[in-house]
């Protein structure tokens, strides 16, 4: 399920059930999910730099993926 929120300056999209905390790159369904999984894996393998907590790491992966999408570097689908 996807929840979208918009106001006059920004748009946000939330994926409520997507298993992105455990999907592999092979299980990713689109470029957004592939990007999320890739970023999640990078953050996980570089714990000494940031985000050694899983919840923080997943939140950071979400924020980075959203930023890439907002800036039209990736798109859903």
C-alpha positions in Angstrom: 0.0 0.0 0.0 1.3 3.5 -0.9 0.3 6.6 0.9 0.9 10.0 -0.8 0.9 13.4 0.9 1.3 16.7 -0.9 1.3 20.4 0.0 2.1 23.4 -2.0 5.9 22.9 -1.7 6.5 19.2 -1.5 5.2 15.7 -2.2 5.9 12.6 0.0 5.2 9.0 -0.7 5.3 6.3 2.0 5.4 2.5 1.3 3.6 0.9 4.2 4.2 -2.8 3.5 7.1 -3.4 1.2 9.6 -5.7 3.0 12.5 -3.4 2.0 14.1 -4.2 5.3 14.8 -7.7 4.1 14.5 -7.8 0.3 17.6 -8.7 -1.8 18.5 -6.8 -4.9 17.1 -9.8 -6.9 13.8 -9.4 -5.2 13.5 -5.7 -5.8 10.6 -4.9 -8.1 11.6 -1.6 -9.6 14.5 0.9 -9.7 13.3 2.6 -6.5 13.4 -0.6 -4.6 16.8 -1.5 -6.1 18.2 1.8 -5.1 16.8 1.5 -1.6 18.3 -2.0 -1.2 21.6 -0.9 -2.6 21.8 2.1 -0.2 20.7 -0.1 2.7 23.4 -2.6 1.9 26.1 0.1 1.6 25.1 1.6 5.0 25.0 -1.8 6.6 28.5 -2.7 5.3 29.9 0.7 6.5 28.7 0.8 10.0 31.8 2.6 11.2 30.7 5.6 9.2 27.1 5.9 10.2 23.8 4.2 11.1 24.9 1.1 13.0 21.3 0.8 14.3 19.0 -1.0 11.8 16.1 1.4 12.3 18.3 4.4 11.6 19.9 2.7 8.6 16.5 1.9 7.1 15.3 5.5 7.7 18.4 6.8 6.0 17.9 4.5 3.1 14.3 5.8 2.8 15.4 9.4 2.9 18.2 8.9 0.4 15.9 7.0 -2.0 13.2 9.7 -1.7 15.8 12.4 -2.3 17.0 10.7 -5.5 13.4 10.3 -6.7 12.5 13.9 -5.8 15.5 15.1 -7.8 14.4 12.9 -10.8 17.6 10.8 -10.5 15.4 7.7 -10.2 11.7 7.1 -10.7 9.1 4.7 -9.4 8.6 1.8 -11.9 
